[in-house]
Amino acid sequence: MIIQCIVNSFRSQMLQAQHNLLTDTLKIALYTGNANLGPTTTAYTTDGEASGTGYVAGGIVLTGTTIDTATETTTTPAVVYVNFNNAVFSAAVTARGALIYNFSKSNKAIAVIDFGADKTSATTFTVVMPANTSTTALLRFP
């Protein structure tokens, strides 16, 4: 089962200054529906990882990390949000979800993405990241 979330361990690790999202190497790996990923995932795993022509275990490096802040107003709290460039895999693969993890920090898990259904590519598999705003970015911290 794949449950989309920012994993529990990452939330506490951020407050302990264990991650630097701008300088650490962050990766994204693809998974089948057989994977068990969710709030209690603590690190990258090969269990349930996708496979296919051109897909390499461990996934690919995420690029274009941006961190922004939406200022608090009288009606909305301040939000720090993080986003990345689209992740493009040169692979023929079927995947149900993905795991973003910090390769620089012992493969510690950051977030799980659920695609909602199996997605298949014949040549290139692209994970399209949401718009980089305080209400849509992939990682948001109110």
Secondary structure, DSSP 8 states (H G I E B T S, - for coil): -B--EE-HHHHHHHHTT---TTTS-EEEEEE-TT--BSTT--B---TTB--EET--TT-EE----EEEEE---SSS--EEEEE---EEE-SEEEEEEEEEEEGGGTTEEEEEEEEEEEEEESS-EEE----SSTTTSSEEE-
